[in-house]
Amino acid sequence: MQQTEHQGIPLLWRDGPAPLTGALVFRVGARDEDFRTAQVTHAVELFDVPDDEFH
């Protein structure tokens, strides 16, 4: 596993066979929100998660 940083964002990768794939991972939760941003994560989830996956 190799690691670097670009504009303050940690990037991790490893060499492997084609095709190249990627993932964008967010860490979010009550610990990551302050008073101003509380419930923003939930609001984004409501717009992003398809109705059949929402529980």
PDBQT receptor file of N, H, CA, C and O in Angstrom, charges set to zero:
ATOM      1  N   MET A   1       0.864  -1.167   0.000  1.00  0.00    +0.000 N 
ATOM      2  CA  MET A   1       0.000   0.000   0.000  1.00  0.00    +0.000 C 
ATOM      3  C   MET A   1       0.907   1.225   0.000  1.00  0.00    +0.000 C 
ATOM      4  O   MET A   1       1.855   1.315   0.781  1.00  0.00    +0.000 OA
ATOM      5  N   GLN A   2       0.607   2.145  -0.871  1.00  0.00    +0.000 N 
ATOM      6  H   GLN A   2      -0.162   2.073  -1.505  1.00  0.00    +0.000 HD
ATOM      7  CA  GLN A   2       1.355   3.395  -0.943  1.00  0.00    +0.000 C 
ATOM      8  C   GLN A   2       0.443   4.532  -0.512  1.00  0.00    +0.000 C 
ATOM      9  O   GLN A   2      -0.774   4.460  -0.680  1.00  0.00    +0.000 OA
ATOM     10  N   GLN A   3       1.034   5.578   0.042  1.00  0.00    +0.000 N 
ATOM     11  H   GLN A   3       2.023   5.636   0.178  1.00  0.00    +0.000 HD
ATOM     12  CA  GLN A   3       0.250   6.696   0.546  1.00  0.00    +0.000 C 
ATOM     13  C   GLN A   3       0.931   8.003   0.200  1.00  0.00    +0.000 C 
ATOM     14  O   GLN A   3       2.156   8.113   0.242  1.00  0.00    +0.000 OA
ATOM     15  N   THR A   4       0.115   9.002  -0.146  1.00  0.00    +0.000 N 
ATOM     16  H   THR A   4      -0.880   8.913  -0.180  1.00  0.00    +0.000 HD
ATOM     17  CA  THR A   4       0.588  10.361  -0.368  1.00  0.00    +0.000 C 
ATOM     18  C   THR A   4      -0.532  11.306   0.036  1.00  0.00    +0.000 C 
ATOM     19  O   THR A   4      -1.569  10.865   0.532  1.00  0.00    +0.000 OA
ATOM     20  N   GLU A   5      -0.334  12.580  -0.168  1.00  0.00    +0.000 N 
ATOM     21  H   GLU A   5       0.508  12.938  -0.570  1.00  0.00    +0.000 HD
ATOM     22  CA  GLU A   5      -1.345  13.575   0.168  1.00  0.00    +0.000 C 
ATOM     23  C   GLU A   5      -1.420  14.588  -0.956  1.00  0.00    +0.000 C 
ATOM     24  O   GLU A   5      -0.393  14.998  -1.498  1.00  0.00    +0.000 OA
ATOM     25  N   HIS A   6      -2.633  14.995  -1.311  1.00  0.00    +0.000 N 
ATOM     26  H   HIS A   6      -3.467  14.662  -0.871  1.00  0.00    +0.000 HD
ATOM     27  CA  HIS A   6      -2.843  16.001  -2.351  1.00  0.00    +0.000 C 
ATOM     28  C   HIS A   6      -3.822  17.032  -1.817  1.00  0.00    +0.000 C 
ATOM     29  O   HIS A   6      -4.971  16.702  -1.525  1.00  0.00    +0.000 OA
ATOM     30  N   GLN A   7      -3.388  18.262  -1.686  1.00  0.00    +0.000 N 
ATOM     31  H   GLN A   7      -2.454  18.531  -1.923  1.00  0.00    +0.000 HD
ATOM     32  CA  GLN A   7      -4.202  19.366  -1.165  1.00  0.00    +0.000 C 
ATOM     33  C   GLN A   7      -4.852  18.996   0.163  1.00  0.00    +0.000 C 
ATOM     34  O   GLN A   7      -6.026  19.284   0.396  1.00  0.00    +0.000 OA
ATOM     35  N   GLY A   8      -4.070  18.350   1.032  1.00  0.00    +0.000 N 
ATOM     36  H   GLY A   8      -3.116  18.115   0.843  1.00  0.00    +0.000 HD
ATOM     37  CA  GLY A   8      -4.549  17.999   2.366  1.00  0.00    +0.000 C 
ATOM     38  C   GLY A   8      -5.395  16.740   2.438  1.00  0.00    +0.000 C 
ATOM     39  O   GLY A   8      -5.858  16.368   3.517  1.00  0.00    +0.000 OA
ATOM     40  N   ILE A   9      -5.605  16.076   1.303  1.00  0.00    +0.000 N 
ATOM     41  H   ILE A   9      -5.229  16.377   0.427  1.00  0.00    +0.000 HD
ATOM     42  CA  ILE A   9      -6.428  14.863   1.261  1.00  0.00    +0.000 C 
ATOM     43  C   ILE A   9      -5.517  13.643   1.158  1.00  0.00    +0.000 C 
ATOM     44  O   ILE A   9      -4.739  13.541   0.209  1.00  0.00    +0.000 OA
ATOM     45  N   PRO A  10      -5.596  12.710   2.119  1.00  0.00    +0.000 N 
ATOM     46  CA  PRO A  10      -4.761  11.509   2.033  1.00  0.00    +0.000 C 
ATOM     47  C   PRO A  10      -5.203  10.618   0.872  1.00  0.00    +0.000 C 
ATOM     48  O   PRO A  10      -6.396  10.399   0.664  1.00  0.00    +0.000 OA
ATOM     49  N   LEU A  11      -4.229  10.108   0.120  1.00  0.00    +0.000 N 
ATOM     50  H   LEU A  11      -3.260  10.286   0.289  1.00  0.00    +0.000 HD
ATOM     51  CA  LEU A  11      -4.490   9.214  -1.003  1.00  0.00    +0.000 C 
ATOM     52  C   LEU A  11      -3.762   7.899  -0.755  1.00  0.00    +0.000 C 
ATOM     53  O   LEU A  11      -2.580   7.898  -0.414  1.00  0.00    +0.000 OA
ATOM     54  N   LEU A  12      -4.459   6.786  -0.924  1.00  0.00    +0.000 N 
ATOM     55  H   LEU A  12      -5.420   6.786  -1.201  1.00  0.00    +0.000 HD
ATOM     56  CA  LEU A  12      -3.889   5.449  -0.746  1.00  0.00    +0.000 C 
ATOM     57  C   LEU A  12      -4.079   4.668  -2.032  1.00  0.00    +0.000 C 
ATOM     58  O   LEU A  12      -5.125   4.772  -2.671  1.00  0.00    +0.000 OA
ATOM     59  N   TRP A  13      -3.076   3.883  -2.421  1.00  0.00    +0.000 N 
ATOM     60  H   TRP A  13      -2.226   3.799  -1.902  1.00  0.00    +0.000 HD
ATOM     61  CA  TRP A  13      -3.210   3.057  -3.612  1.00  0.00    +0.000 C 
ATOM     62  C   TRP A  13      -2.225   1.901  -3.552  1.00  0.00    +0.000 C 
ATOM     63  O   TRP A  13      -1.282   1.883  -2.761  1.00  0.00    +0.000 OA
ATOM     64  N   ARG A  14      -2.487   0.937  -4.430  1.00  0.00    +0.000 N 
ATOM     65  H   ARG A  14      -3.253   0.951  -5.073  1.00  0.00    +0.000 HD
ATOM     66  CA  ARG A  14      -1.552  -0.163  -4.630  1.00  0.00    +0.000 C 
ATOM     67  C   ARG A  14      -1.610  -0.569  -6.093  1.00  0.00    +0.000 C 
ATOM     68  O   ARG A  14      -2.638  -0.424  -6.755  1.00  0.00    +0.000 OA
ATOM     69  N   ASP A  15      -0.506  -1.071  -6.576  1.00  0.00    +0.000 N 
ATOM     70  H   ASP A  15       0.329  -1.188  -6.038  1.00  0.00    +0.000 HD
ATOM     71  CA  ASP A  15      -0.451  -1.528  -7.950  1.00  0.00    +0.000 C 
ATOM     72  C   ASP A  15      -1.224  -2.831  -8.082  1.00  0.00    +0.000 C 
ATOM     73  O   ASP A  15      -1.221  -3.662  -7.174  1.00  0.00    +0.000 OA
ATOM     74  N   GLY A  16      -1.878  -3.001  -9.207  1.00  0.00    +0.000 N 
ATOM     75  H   GLY A  16      -1.881  -2.326  -9.945  1.00  0.00    +0.000 HD
ATOM     76  CA  GLY A  16      -2.649  -4.215  -9.441  1.00  0.00    +0.000 C 
ATOM     77  C   GLY A  16      -3.004  -4.338 -10.910  1.00  0.00    +0.000 C 
ATOM     78  O   GLY A  16      -2.675  -3.467 -11.716  1.00  0.00    +0.000 OA
ATOM     79  N   PRO A  17      -3.673  -5.419 -11.248  1.00  0.00    +0.000 N 
ATOM     80  CA  PRO A  17      -4.041  -5.650 -12.645  1.00  0.00    +0.000 C 
ATOM     81  C   PRO A  17      -5.163  -4.709 -13.094  1.00  0.00    +0.000 C 
ATOM     82  O   PRO A  17      -5.898  -4.154 -12.277  1.00  0.00    +0.000 OA
ATOM     83  N   ALA A  18      -5.271  -4.547 -14.405  1.00  0.00    +0.000 N 
ATOM     84  H   ALA A  18      -4.674  -4.998 -15.069  1.00  0.00    +0.000 HD
ATOM     85  CA  ALA A  18      -6.349  -3.723 -14.976  1.00  0.00    +0.000 C 
ATOM     86  C   ALA A  18      -7.674  -4.440 -14.774  1.00  0.00    +0.000 C 
ATOM     87  O   ALA A  18      -7.653  -5.662 -14.629  1.00  0.00    +0.000 OA
ATOM     88  N   PRO A  19      -8.781  -3.803 -14.755  1.00  0.00    +0.000 N 
ATOM     89  CA  PRO A  19      -8.969  -2.372 -14.926  1.00  0.00    +0.000 C 
ATOM     90  C   PRO A  19      -8.742  -1.630 -13.603  1.00  0.00    +0.000 C 
ATOM     91  O   PRO A  19      -8.913  -2.190 -12.520  1.00  0.00    +0.000 OA
ATOM     92  N   LEU A  20      -8.358  -0.376 -13.719  1.00  0.00    +0.000 N 
ATOM     93  H   LEU A  20      -8.219   0.080 -14.598  1.00  0.00    +0.000 HD
ATOM     94  CA  LEU A  20      -8.160   0.480 -12.568  1.00  0.00    +0.000 C 
ATOM     95  C   LEU A  20      -9.516   0.824 -11.958  1.00  0.00    +0.000 C 
ATOM     96  O   LEU A  20     -10.437   1.208 -12.679  1.00  0.00    +0.000 OA
ATOM     97  N   THR A  21      -9.647   0.695 -10.669  1.00  0.00    +0.000 N 
ATOM     98  H   THR A  21      -8.899   0.383 -10.083  1.00  0.00    +0.000 HD
ATOM     99  CA  THR A  21     -10.889   1.065  -9.982  1.00  0.00    +0.000 C 
ATOM    100  C   THR A  21     -10.549   2.026  -8.851  1.00  0.00    +0.000 C 
ATOM    101  O   THR A  21      -9.397   2.112  -8.427  1.00  0.00    +0.000 OA
ATOM    102  N   GLY A  22     -11.535   2.732  -8.372  1.00  0.00    +0.000 N 
ATOM    103  H   GLY A  22     -12.472   2.661  -8.717  1.00  0.00    +0.000 HD
ATOM    104  CA  GLY A  22     -11.310   3.686  -7.295  1.00  0.00    +0.000 C 
ATOM    105  C   GLY A  22     -12.517   3.789  -6.394  1.00  0.00    +0.000 C 
ATOM    106  O   GLY A  22     -13.607   3.324  -6.725  1.00  0.00    +0.000 OA
ATOM    107  N   ALA A  23     -12.304   4.407  -5.248  1.00  0.00    +0.000 N 
ATOM    108  H   ALA A  23     -11.418   4.786  -4.979  1.00  0.00    +0.000 HD
ATOM    109  CA  ALA A  23     -13.384   4.617  -4.294  1.00  0.00    +0.000 C 
ATOM    110  C   ALA A  23     -13.172   5.941  -3.585  1.00  0.00    +0.000 C 
ATOM    111  O   ALA A  23     -12.039   6.361  -3.345  1.00  0.00    +0.000 OA
ATOM    112  N   LEU A  24     -14.248   6.576  -3.263  1.00  0.00    +0.000 N 
ATOM    113  H   LEU A  24     -15.168   6.236  -3.459  1.00  0.00    +0.000 HD
ATOM    114  CA  LEU A  24     -14.218   7.802  -2.491  1.00  0.00    +0.000 C 
ATOM    115  C   LEU A  24     -14.884   7.485  -1.161  1.00  0.00    +0.000 C 
ATOM    116  O   LEU A  24     -16.058   7.116  -1.123  1.00  0.00    +0.000 OA
ATOM    117  N   VAL A  25     -14.145   7.628  -0.077  1.00  0.00    +0.000 N 
ATOM    118  H   VAL A  25     -13.192   7.928  -0.107  1.00  0.00    +0.000 HD
ATOM    119  CA  VAL A  25     -14.641   7.227   1.239  1.00  0.00    +0.000 C 
ATOM    120  C   VAL A  25     -14.679   8.451   2.146  1.00  0.00    +0.000 C 
ATOM    121  O   VAL A  25     -13.705   9.198   2.243  1.00  0.00    +0.000 OA
ATOM    122  N   PHE A  26     -15.810   8.646   2.803  1.00  0.00    +0.000 N 
ATOM    123  H   PHE A  26     -16.601   8.040   2.725  1.00  0.00    +0.000 HD
ATOM    124  CA  PHE A  26     -15.982   9.743   3.746  1.00  0.00    +0.000 C 
ATOM    125  C   PHE A  26     -16.155   9.184   5.141  1.00  0.00    +0.000 C 
ATOM    126  O   PHE A  26     -16.865   8.198   5.340  1.00  0.00    +0.000 OA
ATOM    127  N   ARG A  27     -15.518   9.800   6.091  1.00  0.00    +0.000 N 
ATOM    128  H   ARG A  27     -14.942  10.601   5.929  1.00  0.00    +0.000 HD
ATOM    129  CA  ARG A  27     -15.774   9.475   7.488  1.00  0.00    +0.000 C 
ATOM    130  C   ARG A  27     -16.669  10.589   8.021  1.00  0.00    +0.000 C 
ATOM    131  O   ARG A  27     -16.262  11.749   8.096  1.00  0.00    +0.000 OA
ATOM    132  N   VAL A  28     -17.865  10.228   8.380  1.00  0.00    +0.000 N 
ATOM    133  H   VAL A  28     -18.196   9.286   8.319  1.00  0.00    +0.000 HD
ATOM    134  CA  VAL A  28     -18.799  11.221   8.893  1.00  0.00    +0.000 C 
ATOM    135  C   VAL A  28     -19.567  10.639  10.073  1.00  0.00    +0.000 C 
ATOM    136  O   VAL A  28     -19.769   9.429  10.168  1.00  0.00    +0.000 OA
ATOM    137  N   GLY A  29     -19.978  11.503  10.943  1.00  0.00    +0.000 N 
ATOM    138  H   GLY A  29     -19.814  12.486  10.865  1.00  0.00    +0.000 HD
ATOM    139  CA  GLY A  29     -20.747  11.096  12.101  1.00  0.00    +0.000 C 
ATOM    140  C   GLY A  29     -20.777  12.223  13.112  1.00  0.00    +0.000 C 
ATOM    141  O   GLY A  29     -20.266  13.315  12.862  1.00  0.00    +0.000 OA
ATOM    142  N   ALA A  30     -21.372  11.953  14.239  1.00  0.00    +0.000 N 
ATOM    143  H   ALA A  30     -21.787  11.066  14.442  1.00  0.00    +0.000 HD
ATOM    144  CA  ALA A  30     -21.531  12.983  15.277  1.00  0.00    +0.000 C 
ATOM    145  C   ALA A  30     -20.185  13.562  15.710  1.00  0.00    +0.000 C 
ATOM    146  O   ALA A  30     -20.101  14.754  16.005  1.00  0.00    +0.000 OA
ATOM    147  N   ARG A  31     -19.149  12.758  15.755  1.00  0.00    +0.000 N 
ATOM    148  H   ARG A  31     -19.217  11.790  15.515  1.00  0.00    +0.000 HD
ATOM    149  CA  ARG A  31     -17.827  13.257  16.143  1.00  0.00    +0.000 C 
ATOM    150  C   ARG A  31     -17.259  14.239  15.131  1.00  0.00    +0.000 C 
ATOM    151  O   ARG A  31     -16.460  15.103  15.491  1.00  0.00    +0.000 OA
ATOM    152  N   ASP A  32     -17.654  14.118  13.888  1.00  0.00    +0.000 N 
ATOM    153  H   ASP A  32     -18.303  13.416  13.596  1.00  0.00    +0.000 HD
ATOM    154  CA  ASP A  32     -17.107  14.947  12.825  1.00  0.00    +0.000 C 
ATOM    155  C   ASP A  32     -17.917  16.213  12.574  1.00  0.00    +0.000 C 
ATOM    156  O   ASP A  32     -17.528  17.041  11.750  1.00  0.00    +0.000 OA
ATOM    157  N   GLU A  33     -19.024  16.370  13.265  1.00  0.00    +0.000 N 
ATOM    158  H   GLU A  33     -19.339  15.697  13.934  1.00  0.00    +0.000 HD
ATOM    159  CA  GLU A  33     -19.878  17.535  13.054  1.00  0.00    +0.000 C 
ATOM    160  C   GLU A  33     -19.835  18.439  14.280  1.00  0.00    +0.000 C 
ATOM    161  O   GLU A  33     -19.836  17.968  15.417  1.00  0.00    +0.000 OA
ATOM    162  N   ASP A  34     -19.799  19.732  14.032  1.00  0.00    +0.000 N 
ATOM    163  H   ASP A  34     -19.799  20.115  13.109  1.00  0.00    +0.000 HD
ATOM    164  CA  ASP A  34     -19.915  20.679  15.131  1.00  0.00    +0.000 C 
ATOM    165  C   ASP A  34     -21.330  21.270  15.104  1.00  0.00    +0.000 C 
ATOM    166  O   ASP A  34     -22.175  20.823  14.328  1.00  0.00    +0.000 OA
ATOM    167  N   PHE A  35     -21.578  22.247  15.927  1.00  0.00    +0.000 N 
ATOM    168  H   PHE A  35     -20.891  22.610  16.557  1.00  0.00    +0.000 HD
ATOM    169  CA  PHE A  35     -22.921  22.817  16.028  1.00  0.00    +0.000 C 
ATOM    170  C   PHE A  35     -23.423  23.348  14.684  1.00  0.00    +0.000 C 
ATOM    171  O   PHE A  35     -24.598  23.190  14.356  1.00  0.00    +0.000 OA
ATOM    172  N   ARG A  36     -22.526  23.984  13.897  1.00  0.00    +0.000 N 
ATOM    173  H   ARG A  36     -21.571  24.112  14.164  1.00  0.00    +0.000 HD
ATOM    174  CA  ARG A  36     -22.933  24.577  12.616  1.00  0.00    +0.000 C 
ATOM    175  C   ARG A  36     -23.268  23.526  11.571  1.00  0.00    +0.000 C 
ATOM    176  O   ARG A  36     -24.119  23.760  10.714  1.00  0.00    +0.000 OA
ATOM    177  N   THR A  37     -22.607  22.365  11.629  1.00  0.00    +0.000 N 
ATOM    178  H   THR A  37     -21.916  22.175  12.326  1.00  0.00    +0.000 HD
ATOM    179  CA  THR A  37     -22.796  21.364  10.578  1.00  0.00    +0.000 C 
ATOM    180  C   THR A  37     -23.634  20.170  11.018  1.00  0.00    +0.000 C 
ATOM    181  O   THR A  37     -23.792  19.215  10.256  1.00  0.00    +0.000 OA
ATOM    182  N   ALA A  38     -24.166  20.207  12.219  1.00  0.00    +0.000 N 
ATOM    183  H   ALA A  38     -24.038  20.982  12.838  1.00  0.00    +0.000 HD
ATOM    184  CA  ALA A  38     -24.971  19.092  12.721  1.00  0.00    +0.000 C 
ATOM    185  C   ALA A  38     -26.137  18.808  11.773  1.00  0.00    +0.000 C 
ATOM    186  O   ALA A  38     -26.826  19.729  11.334  1.00  0.00    +0.000 OA
ATOM    187  N   GLN A  39     -26.347  17.563  11.469  1.00  0.00    +0.000 N 
ATOM    188  H   GLN A  39     -25.787  16.815  11.825  1.00  0.00    +0.000 HD
ATOM    189  CA  GLN A  39     -27.420  17.061  10.612  1.00  0.00    +0.000 C 
ATOM    190  C   GLN A  39     -27.168  17.270   9.119  1.00  0.00    +0.000 C 
ATOM    191  O   GLN A  39     -27.999  16.861   8.308  1.00  0.00    +0.000 OA
ATOM    192  N   VAL A  40     -26.057  17.890   8.726  1.00  0.00    +0.000 N 
ATOM    193  H   VAL A  40     -25.382  18.223   9.384  1.00  0.00    +0.000 HD
ATOM    194  CA  VAL A  40     -25.749  18.052   7.304  1.00  0.00    +0.000 C 
ATOM    195  C   VAL A  40     -25.545  16.681   6.668  1.00  0.00    +0.000 C 
ATOM    196  O   VAL A  40     -26.016  16.435   5.558  1.00  0.00    +0.000 OA
ATOM    197  N   THR A  41     -24.846  15.790   7.364  1.00  0.00    +0.000 N 
ATOM    198  H   THR A  41     -24.464  15.990   8.266  1.00  0.00    +0.000 HD
ATOM    199  CA  THR A  41     -24.604  14.444   6.847  1.00  0.00    +0.000 C 
ATOM    200  C   THR A  41     -25.919  13.743   6.535  1.00  0.00    +0.000 C 
ATOM    201  O   THR A  41     -26.051  13.114   5.485  1.00  0.00    +0.000 OA
ATOM    202  N   HIS A  42     -26.872  13.842   7.418  1.00  0.00    +0.000 N 
ATOM    203  H   HIS A  42     -26.764  14.353   8.271  1.00  0.00    +0.000 HD
ATOM    204  CA  HIS A  42     -28.170  13.192   7.201  1.00  0.00    +0.000 C 
ATOM    205  C   HIS A  42     -28.880  13.813   6.001  1.00  0.00    +0.000 C 
ATOM    206  O   HIS A  42     -29.491  13.101   5.204  1.00  0.00    +0.000 OA
ATOM    207  N   ALA A  43     -28.804  15.123   5.870  1.00  0.00    +0.000 N 
ATOM    208  H   ALA A  43     -28.307  15.702   6.517  1.00  0.00    +0.000 HD
ATOM    209  CA  ALA A  43     -29.452  15.788   4.739  1.00  0.00    +0.000 C 
ATOM    210  C   ALA A  43     -28.832  15.328   3.418  1.00  0.00    +0.000 C 
ATOM    211  O   ALA A  43     -29.556  15.082   2.453  1.00  0.00    +0.000 OA
ATOM    212  N   VAL A  44     -27.515  15.209   3.363  1.00  0.00    +0.000 N 
ATOM    213  H   VAL A  44     -26.928  15.408   4.147  1.00  0.00    +0.000 HD
ATOM    214  CA  VAL A  44     -26.844  14.735   2.153  1.00  0.00    +0.000 C 
ATOM    215  C   VAL A  44     -27.246  13.296   1.860  1.00  0.00    +0.000 C 
ATOM    216  O   VAL A  44     -27.461  12.935   0.703  1.00  0.00    +0.000 OA
ATOM    217  N   GLU A  45     -27.347  12.480   2.888  1.00  0.00    +0.000 N 
ATOM    218  H   GLU A  45     -27.173  12.773   3.828  1.00  0.00    +0.000 HD
ATOM    219  CA  GLU A  45     -27.752  11.081   2.715  1.00  0.00    +0.000 C 
ATOM    220  C   GLU A  45     -29.139  10.994   2.080  1.00  0.00    +0.000 C 
ATOM    221  O   GLU A  45     -29.375  10.132   1.233  1.00  0.00    +0.000 OA
ATOM    222  N   LEU A  46     -30.036  11.855   2.469  1.00  0.00    +0.000 N 
ATOM    223  H   LEU A  46     -29.844  12.554   3.158  1.00  0.00    +0.000 HD
ATOM    224  CA  LEU A  46     -31.388  11.820   1.925  1.00  0.00    +0.000 C 
ATOM    225  C   LEU A  46     -31.401  12.093   0.427  1.00  0.00    +0.000 C 
ATOM    226  O   LEU A  46     -32.239  11.547  -0.290  1.00  0.00    +0.000 OA
ATOM    227  N   PHE A  47     -30.492  12.923  -0.055  1.00  0.00    +0.000 N 
ATOM    228  H   PHE A  47     -29.810  13.366   0.527  1.00  0.00    +0.000 HD
ATOM    229  CA  PHE A  47     -30.413  13.214  -1.482  1.00  0.00    +0.000 C 
ATOM    230  C   PHE A  47     -29.643  12.163  -2.258  1.00  0.00    +0.000 C 
ATOM    231  O   PHE A  47     -29.886  11.970  -3.449  1.00  0.00    +0.000 OA
ATOM    232  N   ASP A  48     -28.710  11.478  -1.595  1.00  0.00    +0.000 N 
ATOM    233  H   ASP A  48     -28.512  11.635  -0.627  1.00  0.00    +0.000 HD
ATOM    234  CA  ASP A  48     -27.786  10.580  -2.281  1.00  0.00    +0.000 C 
ATOM    235  C   ASP A  48     -28.248   9.128  -2.328  1.00  0.00    +0.000 C 
ATOM    236  O   ASP A  48     -27.985   8.444  -3.317  1.00  0.00    +0.000 OA
ATOM    237  N   VAL A  49     -28.917   8.641  -1.310  1.00  0.00    +0.000 N 
ATOM    238  H   VAL A  49     -29.130   9.197  -0.506  1.00  0.00    +0.000 HD
ATOM    239  CA  VAL A  49     -29.283   7.230  -1.223  1.00  0.00    +0.000 C 
ATOM    240  C   VAL A  49     -30.595   6.986  -1.966  1.00  0.00    +0.000 C 
ATOM    241  O   VAL A  49     -31.600   7.637  -1.677  1.00  0.00    +0.000 OA
ATOM    242  N   PRO A  50     -30.595   6.047  -2.929  1.00  0.00    +0.000 N 
ATOM    243  CA  PRO A  50     -31.847   5.729  -3.634  1.00  0.00    +0.000 C 
ATOM    244  C   PRO A  50     -32.932   5.252  -2.656  1.00  0.00    +0.000 C 
ATOM    245  O   PRO A  50     -32.627   4.670  -1.616  1.00  0.00    +0.000 OA
ATOM    246  N   ASP A  51     -34.187   5.504  -3.001  1.00  0.00    +0.000 N 
ATOM    247  H   ASP A  51     -34.435   5.977  -3.847  1.00  0.00    +0.000 HD
ATOM    248  CA  ASP A  51     -35.305   5.154  -2.112  1.00  0.00    +0.000 C 
ATOM    249  C   ASP A  51     -35.307   3.680  -1.721  1.00  0.00    +0.000 C 
ATOM    250  O   ASP A  51     -35.660   3.359  -0.586  1.00  0.00    +0.000 OA
ATOM    251  N   ASP A  52     -34.929   2.781  -2.611  1.00  0.00    +0.000 N 
ATOM    252  H   ASP A  52     -34.643   3.042  -3.533  1.00  0.00    +0.000 HD
ATOM    253  CA  ASP A  52     -34.986   1.350  -2.294  1.00  0.00    +0.000 C 
ATOM    254  C   ASP A  52     -33.866   0.918  -1.336  1.00  0.00    +0.000 C 
ATOM    255  O   ASP A  52     -33.915  -0.195  -0.812  1.00  0.00    +0.000 OA
ATOM    256  N   GLU A  53     -32.853   1.777  -1.091  1.00  0.00    +0.000 N 
ATOM    257  H   GLU A  53     -32.814   2.681  -1.516  1.00  0.00    +0.000 HD
ATOM    258  CA  GLU A  53     -31.781   1.439  -0.160  1.00  0.00    +0.000 C 
ATOM    259  C   GLU A  53     -31.948   2.153   1.168  1.00  0.00    +0.000 C 
ATOM    260  O   GLU A  53     -31.231   1.841   2.118  1.00  0.00    +0.000 OA
ATOM    261  N   PHE A  54     -32.861   3.094   1.265  1.00  0.00    +0.000 N 
ATOM    262  H   PHE A  54     -33.444   3.347   0.492  1.00  0.00    +0.000 HD
ATOM    263  CA  PHE A  54     -33.042   3.877   2.479  1.00  0.00    +0.000 C 
ATOM    264  C   PHE A  54     -33.835   3.077   3.497  1.00  0.00    +0.000 C 
ATOM    265  O   PHE A  54     -34.882   2.518   3.172  1.00  0.00    +0.000 OA
ATOM    266  N   HIS A  55     -33.343   3.020   4.725  1.00  0.00    +0.000 N 
ATOM    267  H   HIS A  55     -32.492   3.475   4.989  1.00  0.00    +0.000 HD
ATOM    268  CA  HIS A  55     -34.085   2.304   5.770  1.00  0.00    +0.000 C 
ATOM    269  C   HIS A  55     -34.318   3.153   6.960  1.00  0.00    +0.000 C 
ATOM    270  O   HIS A  55     -34.928   2.702   7.929  1.00  0.00    +0.000 OA
TER     271      HIS A  55
